[in-house]
Amino acid sequence: MYRYDEVDHRIVRERVAQFRDQTRRFLAGELSEDEFRPLRLMNGLYVQRHAPMLRVAIPYGHLRSGQLRKLADIARRYDKGYGHFTTRQNIQFNWPELSRVPDILEELAEVEMHAIQTSGNCVRNTTTDAFAGVASDELLDPRPYCEIIRQWSTLHPEFAFLPRKFKIAVSGSVEDRAASMVHDIGLHVIRNGDGEVGFKVIVGGGLGRTPMVGEVVRAFLPTRHLLTYLDAVLRVYNRFGRRDNKYKARIKILVKAMTVEGFAAKVEDEWLHLKDGPATLRDEDVAHFASFFVDPAYQPLSANPPAFVAAQAEDKAFARWVERNTRLHKQPGYRSVVLSLKKTGVPPGDISAEQMDAAADWADRFGFGELRVAHEQNLVLPDVAESDLYALWQQARLQGMATPNIGLLTDIISCPGGDFCSLANARSIPVAEAIQRTFDDMDYLYDLGEIACNFSGCMNACGHHHIGNIGILGVDKNGEEWYQITLGGSQGSHTAIGKVIGPSFAQADVPAAFQRIMQVYVQRRQPGEPFIDAVRRLGFEPFKESVYAQSH
């Protein structure tokens, strides 16, 4: 993992000191709310429904065990004993006192963490695959390039006040596990015909009020040109992006208005002034950042050791957990483990201080002191020997972090919704729990197979509902909470935006609507056919007819 140098430490310390004085002046009445708002947003501080919310950056989802312990300590002493992982691989604290936020930021700085650029109209936290560096289908480890982008974009004076927030995702594997097609910029690692590794550059994706799948603006970009080309894209956006209407200010609107060909031509013209300039990446630059992401000291192990195989044969629950919550590793004898934060009765993505401490201990005992935050709002232990999986599973069960539902219907991605967010139209937590309770039979859940369910409390789409195989959107109808259901969304190589199946549902009717959707799938699926494939083959009408015929 990347470690701060003295420049990094100084920047973060200075930012903490600045914000401490800004907070003091606001509380003393020397700054108005309008004057304080942009200052707090630059430091990740929102005003939510009940209290301030502090969003802490976790660059590309990477955490050291000591950092997670610090987050646990902050949750205990400054919050209500828990945090919430987001789809941008960050963590949010929902109950800090405003006067104590500078103290939190000062403590975060001690473990090389901060909240800079987790809000505001700037380049936000760059995200990537939670299995980066260990995935068996990886073409190139994207983490050094994520760190390069992070340093390039942090406090960049040209991009501090963009027309709107800006999000970048990098995928280094054959399978896109970073949802990069629905980001302002998505970077896919590819090989050209000569075998050279570079990036396919996708621009103009995004969700929210106007969901769009990104378009390819450059089919192949050599890695050395990464920053100069990103500079060109951001400059075109900064110059031509709308600032008169925040609902039309995202780069996706600009790309659509210009057409992808017109936008790409503008970028190429701008790039002429930047290409091969000072920001061109030299081999030694890349090597420097790559040196922070070398493989740990793996042991030479054989895959599927006898005790591991025997434990699966003897314990069905363990075998089910191995099937759903572990992934094959590039190193024989190791696996990556997903610690589920989707136990029924717990808000999706929430993690207690006790669970944070336990996960940090497991990272040290069973791995190499490292963890990842997945954009699906679960935690990942990237390097666990197969011979240690049974012991880890037993401990994870005691902490409520071993629900074997990864990728299944109850592994719901969800924003905090109206229980916390002042922007939300409806609550998401109780509805997500009701769905989980409805499908709490693990045998039935396994029979249904892979189904991505995403939930957003408003059109800002923080829960990525548009790309859920089933999506839920909270809407307001005459001051009451209602819920739209979409079908057919997906991420990855076949990214698609889901479509609304019909009128919205009252909160109490959502679980029953899900049951009817599943009934149609079970009755009409072909042998071995996943849910999303059945939806594409059958179309929406059979599901719509079943849901609304029985609800009226």
TAKALIN-V728166 format. One record per residue. N is the residue number from 1. SS is DSSP state (h for helix, s for strand, l for the rest). BURIAL is b if it has 9 or more other ideal C-beta (glycine too) atoms within 8 Angstrom, else e. D_FIRST is the distance of its C-alpha to the first C-alpha in Angstrom with 1 decimal. Layout:
# TAKALIN-V728166
n=N ss=SS burial=BURIAL d_first=D_FIRST
n=N ss=SS burial=BURIAL d_first=D_FIRST
This chain:
# TAKALIN-V728166
n=1 ss=l burial=e d_first=0.0
n=2 ss=l burial=b d_first=3.8
n=3 ss=l burial=e d_first=6.4
n=4 ss=l burial=e d_first=9.9
n=5 ss=l burial=e d_first=12.8
n=6 ss=h burial=e d_first=16.3
n=7 ss=h burial=e d_first=17.1
n=8 ss=h burial=b d_first=14.5
n=9 ss=h burial=b d_first=15.8
n=10 ss=h burial=e d_first=19.3
n=11 ss=h burial=b d_first=19.1
n=12 ss=h burial=b d_first=18.0
n=13 ss=h burial=b d_first=20.6
n=14 ss=h burial=e d_first=23.3
n=15 ss=h burial=b d_first=22.7
n=16 ss=h burial=b d_first=23.1
n=17 ss=h burial=e d_first=26.3
n=18 ss=h burial=e d_first=27.7
n=19 ss=h burial=b d_first=27.3
n=20 ss=h burial=b d_first=28.8
n=21 ss=h burial=e d_first=31.8
n=22 ss=h burial=b d_first=32.1
n=23 ss=h burial=b d_first=32.1
n=24 ss=h burial=e d_first=34.7
n=25 ss=h burial=b d_first=36.9
n=26 ss=h burial=b d_first=36.7
n=27 ss=h burial=e d_first=37.7
n=28 ss=l burial=e d_first=40.4
n=29 ss=l burial=e d_first=41.9
n=30 ss=l burial=e d_first=41.1
n=31 ss=l burial=b d_first=39.0
n=32 ss=l burial=e d_first=40.2
n=33 ss=h burial=e d_first=38.2
n=34 ss=h burial=e d_first=38.2
n=35 ss=h burial=b d_first=36.9
n=36 ss=h burial=b d_first=34.2
n=37 ss=h burial=e d_first=33.0
n=38 ss=h burial=e d_first=31.0
n=39 ss=h burial=b d_first=29.5
n=40 ss=h burial=b d_first=28.3
n=41 ss=h burial=b d_first=27.0
n=42 ss=l burial=b d_first=24.9
n=43 ss=l burial=b d_first=23.2
n=44 ss=l burial=b d_first=22.9
n=45 ss=s burial=b d_first=26.1
n=46 ss=s burial=b d_first=28.7
n=47 ss=s burial=e d_first=32.1
n=48 ss=l burial=b d_first=32.6
n=49 ss=l burial=e d_first=35.7
n=50 ss=l burial=e d_first=35.7
n=51 ss=l burial=e d_first=33.2
n=52 ss=s burial=b d_first=30.4
n=53 ss=s burial=b d_first=27.1
n=54 ss=s burial=b d_first=23.8
n=55 ss=s burial=b d_first=21.0
n=56 ss=s burial=b d_first=17.5
n=57 ss=l burial=b d_first=14.8
n=58 ss=l burial=b d_first=11.8
n=59 ss=h burial=b d_first=10.2
n=60 ss=h burial=b d_first=10.6
n=61 ss=h burial=b d_first=10.8
n=62 ss=s burial=b d_first=7.4
n=63 ss=s burial=b d_first=8.2
n=64 ss=s burial=b d_first=7.9
n=65 ss=h burial=b d_first=11.4
n=66 ss=h burial=b d_first=12.5
n=67 ss=h burial=b d_first=11.9
n=68 ss=h burial=b d_first=13.9
n=69 ss=h burial=b d_first=16.5
n=70 ss=h burial=b d_first=16.9
n=71 ss=h burial=b d_first=17.5
n=72 ss=h burial=b d_first=20.1
n=73 ss=h burial=b d_first=21.7
n=74 ss=h burial=b d_first=22.0
n=75 ss=h burial=b d_first=23.6
n=76 ss=h burial=b d_first=26.1
n=77 ss=h burial=e d_first=27.1
n=78 ss=h burial=b d_first=27.0
n=79 ss=l burial=b d_first=27.5
n=80 ss=l burial=e d_first=29.4
n=81 ss=l burial=e d_first=26.9
n=82 ss=s burial=b d_first=24.8
n=83 ss=s burial=b d_first=22.5
n=84 ss=s burial=b d_first=22.4
n=85 ss=s burial=b d_first=19.6
n=86 ss=l burial=b d_first=20.6
n=87 ss=l burial=b d_first=20.7
n=88 ss=l burial=b d_first=18.3
n=89 ss=l burial=b d_first=15.6
n=90 ss=l burial=b d_first=16.3
n=91 ss=s burial=b d_first=18.2
n=92 ss=s burial=b d_first=21.7
n=93 ss=s burial=b d_first=23.9
n=94 ss=s burial=b d_first=27.5
n=95 ss=s burial=e d_first=29.5
n=96 ss=s burial=b d_first=28.4
n=97 ss=l burial=e d_first=31.3
n=98 ss=h burial=b d_first=31.2
n=99 ss=h burial=e d_first=32.1
n=100 ss=h burial=b d_first=29.1
n=101 ss=h burial=b d_first=26.4
n=102 ss=h burial=b d_first=25.8
n=103 ss=h burial=e d_first=25.3
n=104 ss=h burial=b d_first=22.6
n=105 ss=h burial=b d_first=20.8
n=106 ss=h burial=b d_first=21.2
n=107 ss=h burial=b d_first=19.7
n=108 ss=h burial=b d_first=16.7
n=109 ss=h burial=b d_first=16.2
n=110 ss=h burial=e d_first=16.1
n=111 ss=l burial=b d_first=12.8
n=112 ss=l burial=b d_first=11.3
n=113 ss=l burial=b d_first=12.7
n=114 ss=l burial=b d_first=15.8
n=115 ss=l burial=b d_first=18.3
n=116 ss=l burial=b d_first=18.9
n=117 ss=l burial=b d_first=20.2
n=118 ss=l burial=b d_first=20.1
n=119 ss=l burial=b d_first=23.8
n=120 ss=l burial=e d_first=26.4
n=121 ss=l burial=e d_first=27.4
n=122 ss=l burial=b d_first=24.3
n=123 ss=s burial=b d_first=21.2
n=124 ss=l burial=b d_first=19.5
n=125 ss=l burial=b d_first=16.0
n=126 ss=l burial=b d_first=15.0
n=127 ss=s burial=b d_first=14.7
n=128 ss=s burial=b d_first=14.1
n=129 ss=l burial=b d_first=14.7
n=130 ss=l burial=b d_first=13.3
n=131 ss=l burial=b d_first=13.5
n=132 ss=l burial=b d_first=11.7
n=133 ss=l burial=b d_first=10.8
n=134 ss=l burial=b d_first=13.3
n=135 ss=l burial=b d_first=16.3
n=136 ss=l burial=e d_first=19.4
n=137 ss=l burial=e d_first=20.7
n=138 ss=s burial=b d_first=17.9
n=139 ss=l burial=b d_first=19.2
n=140 ss=l burial=e d_first=16.1
n=141 ss=l burial=b d_first=12.4
n=142 ss=l burial=b d_first=12.4
n=143 ss=h burial=b d_first=8.8
n=144 ss=h burial=b d_first=9.3
n=145 ss=h burial=b d_first=12.5
n=146 ss=h burial=b d_first=11.5
n=147 ss=h burial=b d_first=9.6
n=148 ss=h burial=b d_first=12.8
n=149 ss=h burial=b d_first=14.9
n=150 ss=h burial=b d_first=13.4
n=151 ss=h burial=e d_first=14.2
n=152 ss=h burial=b d_first=17.5
n=153 ss=h burial=b d_first=18.6
n=154 ss=l burial=b d_first=17.9
n=155 ss=l burial=e d_first=21.3
n=156 ss=l burial=b d_first=22.7
n=157 ss=h burial=e d_first=26.4
n=158 ss=h burial=e d_first=27.8
n=159 ss=h burial=b d_first=26.0
n=160 ss=l burial=e d_first=26.2
n=161 ss=l burial=e d_first=29.4
n=162 ss=l burial=b d_first=29.4
n=163 ss=l burial=b d_first=32.2
n=164 ss=l burial=b d_first=30.0
n=165 ss=l burial=b d_first=26.4
n=166 ss=s burial=b d_first=24.3
n=167 ss=l burial=b d_first=21.6
n=168 ss=s burial=b d_first=19.6
n=169 ss=s burial=b d_first=18.1
n=170 ss=s burial=b d_first=16.7
n=171 ss=s burial=b d_first=17.6
n=172 ss=l burial=b d_first=16.8
n=173 ss=s burial=b d_first=19.1
n=174 ss=l burial=e d_first=22.8
n=175 ss=l burial=e d_first=22.9
n=176 ss=l burial=b d_first=21.8
n=177 ss=l burial=b d_first=20.0
n=178 ss=l burial=b d_first=18.9
n=179 ss=l burial=b d_first=22.5
n=180 ss=h burial=b d_first=22.1
n=181 ss=h burial=b d_first=25.9
n=182 ss=h burial=b d_first=26.5
n=183 ss=l burial=b d_first=24.2
n=184 ss=l burial=b d_first=25.6
n=185 ss=s burial=b d_first=23.6
n=186 ss=s burial=b d_first=22.3
n=187 ss=s burial=b d_first=20.8
n=188 ss=s burial=b d_first=21.4
n=189 ss=s burial=b d_first=20.4
n=190 ss=s burial=b d_first=23.7
n=191 ss=s burial=e d_first=25.6
n=192 ss=l burial=e d_first=28.9
n=193 ss=l burial=e d_first=32.1
n=194 ss=l burial=e d_first=31.2
n=195 ss=l burial=e d_first=28.0
n=196 ss=l burial=e d_first=25.8
n=197 ss=s burial=b d_first=22.6
n=198 ss=s burial=b d_first=22.4
n=199 ss=s burial=b d_first=22.4
n=200 ss=s burial=b d_first=25.2
n=201 ss=s burial=b d_first=25.3
n=202 ss=s burial=b d_first=26.7
n=203 ss=s burial=b d_first=28.0
n=204 ss=l burial=b d_first=30.0
n=205 ss=l burial=b d_first=28.7
n=206 ss=s burial=b d_first=28.7
n=207 ss=l burial=b d_first=30.2
n=208 ss=l burial=b d_first=32.1
n=209 ss=l burial=e d_first=35.8
n=210 ss=l burial=b d_first=36.0
n=211 ss=l burial=b d_first=33.6
n=212 ss=s burial=b d_first=33.1
n=213 ss=l burial=b d_first=31.2
n=214 ss=l burial=b d_first=29.7
n=215 ss=s burial=b d_first=31.5
n=216 ss=s burial=b d_first=30.5
n=217 ss=s burial=b d_first=31.0
n=218 ss=s burial=b d_first=29.8
n=219 ss=s burial=e d_first=29.8
n=220 ss=s burial=b d_first=27.7
n=221 ss=s burial=b d_first=25.6
n=222 ss=s burial=e d_first=24.2
n=223 ss=h burial=b d_first=20.5
n=224 ss=h burial=e d_first=21.6
n=225 ss=h burial=b d_first=23.5
n=226 ss=h burial=b d_first=20.9
n=227 ss=h burial=b d_first=21.0
n=228 ss=h burial=b d_first=24.7
n=229 ss=h burial=b d_first=25.6
n=230 ss=h burial=b d_first=23.6
n=231 ss=h burial=b d_first=25.4
n=232 ss=h burial=b d_first=28.6
n=233 ss=h burial=b d_first=28.1
n=234 ss=h burial=b d_first=27.3
n=235 ss=h burial=b d_first=30.3
n=236 ss=h burial=b d_first=32.6
n=237 ss=h burial=b d_first=31.6
n=238 ss=h burial=b d_first=31.9
n=239 ss=h burial=e d_first=35.3
n=240 ss=h burial=e d_first=36.9
n=241 ss=l burial=b d_first=35.2
n=242 ss=l burial=b d_first=37.6
n=243 ss=l burial=e d_first=37.5
n=244 ss=l burial=e d_first=40.9
n=245 ss=l burial=e d_first=39.8
n=246 ss=h burial=e d_first=36.5
n=247 ss=h burial=e d_first=37.1
n=248 ss=h burial=e d_first=37.4
n=249 ss=l burial=b d_first=34.7
n=250 ss=l burial=b d_first=31.8
n=251 ss=h burial=b d_first=31.2
n=252 ss=h burial=b d_first=32.4
n=253 ss=h burial=b d_first=35.9
n=254 ss=h burial=b d_first=35.9
n=255 ss=h burial=b d_first=35.0
n=256 ss=h burial=b d_first=37.8
n=257 ss=h burial=e d_first=40.3
n=258 ss=h burial=b d_first=39.7
n=259 ss=l burial=e d_first=39.3
n=260 ss=h burial=b d_first=36.2
n=261 ss=h burial=e d_first=38.2
n=262 ss=h burial=e d_first=39.2
n=263 ss=h burial=b d_first=35.7
n=264 ss=h burial=b d_first=34.3
n=265 ss=h burial=e d_first=37.1
n=266 ss=h burial=b d_first=36.3
n=267 ss=h burial=b d_first=32.6
n=268 ss=h burial=b d_first=33.8
n=269 ss=h burial=e d_first=36.3
n=270 ss=h burial=b d_first=33.7
n=271 ss=h burial=b d_first=31.4
n=272 ss=l burial=e d_first=34.2
n=273 ss=l burial=e d_first=33.7
n=274 ss=l burial=b d_first=29.9
n=275 ss=l burial=b d_first=29.4
n=276 ss=l burial=e d_first=28.6
n=277 ss=l burial=e d_first=28.3
n=278 ss=l burial=e d_first=25.9
n=279 ss=l burial=b d_first=23.1
n=280 ss=l burial=b d_first=23.2
n=281 ss=l burial=b d_first=20.0
n=282 ss=l burial=e d_first=20.8
n=283 ss=h burial=e d_first=19.4
n=284 ss=h burial=e d_first=18.0
n=285 ss=h burial=b d_first=16.1
n=286 ss=h burial=b d_first=14.5
n=287 ss=h burial=e d_first=13.9
n=288 ss=h burial=e d_first=12.2
n=289 ss=h burial=b d_first=9.5
n=290 ss=h burial=b d_first=9.4
n=291 ss=h burial=e d_first=9.0
n=292 ss=h burial=b d_first=5.2
n=293 ss=h burial=b d_first=5.4
n=294 ss=l burial=e d_first=8.3
n=295 ss=l burial=e d_first=10.1
n=296 ss=l burial=e d_first=10.4
n=297 ss=l burial=e d_first=13.9
n=298 ss=l burial=b d_first=15.8
n=299 ss=l burial=e d_first=19.5
n=300 ss=l burial=e d_first=22.3
n=301 ss=l burial=b d_first=23.6
n=302 ss=l burial=e d_first=26.4
n=303 ss=l burial=e d_first=26.1
n=304 ss=l burial=e d_first=28.2
n=305 ss=l burial=b d_first=29.2
n=306 ss=h burial=e d_first=32.7
n=307 ss=h burial=e d_first=31.9
n=308 ss=h burial=b d_first=29.5
n=309 ss=h burial=b d_first=32.2
n=310 ss=h burial=e d_first=34.8
n=311 ss=h burial=b d_first=33.1
n=312 ss=h burial=b d_first=32.9
n=313 ss=h burial=e d_first=36.6
n=314 ss=h burial=e d_first=37.6
n=315 ss=l burial=e d_first=35.7
n=316 ss=h burial=e d_first=35.9
n=317 ss=h burial=e d_first=33.6
n=318 ss=h burial=b d_first=30.8
n=319 ss=h burial=b d_first=31.5
n=320 ss=h burial=b d_first=31.4
n=321 ss=h burial=b d_first=28.0
n=322 ss=h burial=b d_first=26.6
n=323 ss=h burial=e d_first=28.2
n=324 ss=h burial=b d_first=26.9
n=325 ss=h burial=b d_first=23.6
n=326 ss=s burial=b d_first=21.9
n=327 ss=s burial=b d_first=20.9
n=328 ss=s burial=e d_first=21.3
n=329 ss=l burial=b d_first=18.3
n=330 ss=l burial=e d_first=18.1
n=331 ss=l burial=b d_first=18.4
n=332 ss=l burial=e d_first=21.9
n=333 ss=l burial=b d_first=22.4
n=334 ss=s burial=b d_first=19.2
n=335 ss=s burial=b d_first=18.9
n=336 ss=s burial=b d_first=16.8
n=337 ss=s burial=b d_first=18.4
n=338 ss=s burial=b d_first=19.2
n=339 ss=s burial=b d_first=20.3
n=340 ss=l burial=b d_first=23.1
n=341 ss=l burial=b d_first=23.6
n=342 ss=l burial=b d_first=27.0
n=343 ss=l burial=b d_first=29.4
n=344 ss=l burial=b d_first=32.9
n=345 ss=l burial=e d_first=33.8
n=346 ss=l burial=b d_first=30.4
n=347 ss=l burial=b d_first=29.4
n=348 ss=l burial=b d_first=26.9
n=349 ss=l burial=b d_first=23.3
n=350 ss=s burial=b d_first=24.4
n=351 ss=s burial=b d_first=22.7
n=352 ss=s burial=b d_first=24.3
n=353 ss=h burial=b d_first=23.0
n=354 ss=h burial=e d_first=24.1
n=355 ss=h burial=b d_first=22.2
n=356 ss=h burial=b d_first=19.0
n=357 ss=h burial=b d_first=19.6
n=358 ss=h burial=b d_first=20.6
n=359 ss=h burial=b d_first=17.6
n=360 ss=h burial=b d_first=15.3
n=361 ss=h burial=b d_first=17.7
n=362 ss=h burial=b d_first=17.6
n=363 ss=h burial=b d_first=13.8
n=364 ss=h burial=b d_first=14.6
n=365 ss=h burial=e d_first=17.9
n=366 ss=h burial=b d_first=17.5
n=367 ss=l burial=b d_first=13.9
n=368 ss=l burial=e d_first=10.9
n=369 ss=l burial=e d_first=10.2
n=370 ss=s burial=b d_first=8.2
n=371 ss=s burial=b d_first=10.2
n=372 ss=s burial=b d_first=10.9
n=373 ss=s burial=b d_first=13.7
n=374 ss=l burial=b d_first=16.1
n=375 ss=l burial=b d_first=18.5
n=376 ss=l burial=b d_first=21.2
n=377 ss=l burial=b d_first=20.4
n=378 ss=l burial=b d_first=19.4
n=379 ss=s burial=b d_first=16.5
n=380 ss=s burial=b d_first=14.8
n=381 ss=s burial=b d_first=14.0
n=382 ss=s burial=b d_first=12.5
n=383 ss=s burial=b d_first=13.7
n=384 ss=s burial=b d_first=17.1
n=385 ss=s burial=b d_first=19.9
n=386 ss=h burial=b d_first=23.1
n=387 ss=h burial=b d_first=25.0
n=388 ss=h burial=b d_first=23.1
n=389 ss=h burial=b d_first=23.6
n=390 ss=h burial=b d_first=27.0
n=391 ss=h burial=e d_first=26.1
n=392 ss=h burial=b d_first=23.1
n=393 ss=h burial=b d_first=25.5
n=394 ss=h burial=e d_first=28.1
n=395 ss=h burial=b d_first=25.9
n=396 ss=h burial=b d_first=24.5
n=397 ss=h burial=b d_first=28.2
n=398 ss=h burial=e d_first=29.1
n=399 ss=l burial=b d_first=26.5
n=400 ss=l burial=b d_first=27.7
n=401 ss=l burial=b d_first=24.5
n=402 ss=l burial=b d_first=25.9
n=403 ss=l burial=b d_first=28.3
n=404 ss=l burial=b d_first=28.5
n=405 ss=l burial=b d_first=28.8
n=406 ss=l burial=b d_first=25.7
n=407 ss=l burial=e d_first=27.1
n=408 ss=l burial=b d_first=30.5
n=409 ss=l burial=b d_first=32.7
n=410 ss=l burial=b d_first=31.7
n=411 ss=l burial=b d_first=27.9
n=412 ss=l burial=b d_first=28.8
n=413 ss=s burial=b d_first=26.5
n=414 ss=s burial=b d_first=28.1
n=415 ss=l burial=b d_first=27.9
n=416 ss=l burial=b d_first=29.3
n=417 ss=h burial=b d_first=32.6
n=418 ss=h burial=b d_first=35.7
n=419 ss=h burial=b d_first=35.0
n=420 ss=l burial=b d_first=32.6
n=421 ss=l burial=b d_first=32.4
n=422 ss=l burial=e d_first=35.3
n=423 ss=l burial=e d_first=35.1
n=424 ss=l burial=b d_first=35.5
n=425 ss=l burial=b d_first=38.9
n=426 ss=l burial=b d_first=38.6
n=427 ss=l burial=b d_first=36.8
n=428 ss=l burial=b d_first=34.3
n=429 ss=h burial=b d_first=33.5
n=430 ss=h burial=e d_first=37.0
n=431 ss=h burial=b d_first=37.5
n=432 ss=h burial=b d_first=34.2
n=433 ss=h burial=b d_first=35.3
n=434 ss=h burial=b d_first=38.8
n=435 ss=h burial=b d_first=37.5
n=436 ss=h burial=b d_first=35.4
n=437 ss=h burial=b d_first=38.5
n=438 ss=h burial=b d_first=40.6
n=439 ss=l burial=b d_first=38.5
n=440 ss=l burial=b d_first=37.7
n=441 ss=l burial=e d_first=39.4
n=442 ss=h burial=b d_first=36.7
n=443 ss=h burial=e d_first=39.1
n=444 ss=h burial=e d_first=40.1
n=445 ss=h burial=b d_first=36.5
n=446 ss=h burial=b d_first=35.7
n=447 ss=h burial=e d_first=38.9
n=448 ss=h burial=b d_first=37.9
n=449 ss=l burial=e d_first=34.6
n=450 ss=l burial=e d_first=31.8
n=451 ss=l burial=b d_first=32.4
n=452 ss=l burial=b d_first=30.0
n=453 ss=s burial=b d_first=31.4
n=454 ss=s burial=b d_first=30.1
n=455 ss=s burial=b d_first=31.7
n=456 ss=s burial=b d_first=31.9
n=457 ss=l burial=b d_first=34.1
n=458 ss=l burial=b d_first=35.1
n=459 ss=l burial=e d_first=35.1
n=460 ss=l burial=e d_first=31.7
n=461 ss=l burial=b d_first=30.3
n=462 ss=l burial=b d_first=27.2
n=463 ss=l burial=b d_first=27.6
n=464 ss=l burial=b d_first=27.8
n=465 ss=h burial=b d_first=31.3
n=466 ss=h burial=b d_first=32.5
n=467 ss=h burial=b d_first=30.3
n=468 ss=l burial=b d_first=31.0
n=469 ss=l burial=b d_first=33.5
n=470 ss=s burial=b d_first=35.3
n=471 ss=s burial=b d_first=34.5
n=472 ss=s burial=b d_first=35.9
n=473 ss=s burial=b d_first=36.5
n=474 ss=s burial=b d_first=38.1
n=475 ss=s burial=b d_first=41.1
n=476 ss=s burial=b d_first=43.7
n=477 ss=s burial=e d_first=47.4
n=478 ss=l burial=e d_first=49.8
n=479 ss=l burial=e d_first=47.6
n=480 ss=s burial=e d_first=46.6
n=481 ss=s burial=b d_first=43.4
n=482 ss=s burial=b d_first=43.6
n=483 ss=s burial=b d_first=41.2
n=484 ss=s burial=b d_first=41.1
n=485 ss=s burial=b d_first=40.0
n=486 ss=s burial=b d_first=38.6
n=487 ss=s burial=b d_first=38.4
n=488 ss=l burial=b d_first=36.9
n=489 ss=l burial=b d_first=33.6
n=490 ss=s burial=b d_first=30.6
n=491 ss=l burial=b d_first=27.2
n=492 ss=h burial=b d_first=25.7
n=493 ss=h burial=e d_first=27.9
n=494 ss=h burial=e d_first=31.0
n=495 ss=l burial=b d_first=30.0
n=496 ss=s burial=b d_first=33.1
n=497 ss=l burial=b d_first=34.3
n=498 ss=l burial=b d_first=36.3
n=499 ss=s burial=e d_first=39.9
n=500 ss=s burial=e d_first=41.7
n=501 ss=l burial=b d_first=44.2
n=502 ss=l burial=e d_first=46.7
n=503 ss=l burial=e d_first=47.6
n=504 ss=l burial=e d_first=45.2
n=505 ss=s burial=b d_first=45.6
n=506 ss=s burial=e d_first=46.2
n=507 ss=h burial=b d_first=43.5
n=508 ss=h burial=e d_first=45.6
n=509 ss=h burial=b d_first=46.2
n=510 ss=h burial=b d_first=42.6
n=511 ss=h burial=b d_first=42.1
n=512 ss=h burial=b d_first=45.5
n=513 ss=h burial=b d_first=44.6
n=514 ss=h burial=b d_first=41.5
n=515 ss=h burial=b d_first=43.8
n=516 ss=h burial=b d_first=46.2
n=517 ss=h burial=b d_first=43.5
n=518 ss=h burial=b d_first=42.4
n=519 ss=h burial=b d_first=46.1
n=520 ss=h burial=b d_first=46.6
n=521 ss=h burial=b d_first=43.6
n=522 ss=h burial=b d_first=44.7
n=523 ss=h burial=e d_first=48.3
n=524 ss=h burial=e d_first=47.6
n=525 ss=l burial=b d_first=44.5
n=526 ss=l burial=e d_first=45.0
n=527 ss=l burial=e d_first=43.9
n=528 ss=l burial=e d_first=40.1
n=529 ss=l burial=e d_first=39.7
n=530 ss=l burial=e d_first=36.6
n=531 ss=h burial=b d_first=37.4
n=532 ss=h burial=b d_first=36.1
n=533 ss=h burial=e d_first=38.2
n=534 ss=h burial=b d_first=41.2
n=535 ss=h burial=b d_first=40.9
n=536 ss=h burial=e d_first=40.8
n=537 ss=h burial=e d_first=43.8
n=538 ss=h burial=b d_first=45.9
n=539 ss=l burial=e d_first=45.2
n=540 ss=l burial=b d_first=45.2
n=541 ss=h burial=e d_first=48.9
n=542 ss=h burial=b d_first=49.1
n=543 ss=h burial=b d_first=46.4
n=544 ss=h burial=b d_first=47.9
n=545 ss=h burial=e d_first=51.4
n=546 ss=h burial=b d_first=50.4
n=547 ss=h burial=b d_first=48.5
n=548 ss=h burial=b d_first=51.1
n=549 ss=h burial=e d_first=54.2
n=550 ss=l burial=e d_first=53.4
n=551 ss=l burial=b d_first=52.3
n=552 ss=l burial=e d_first=55.5
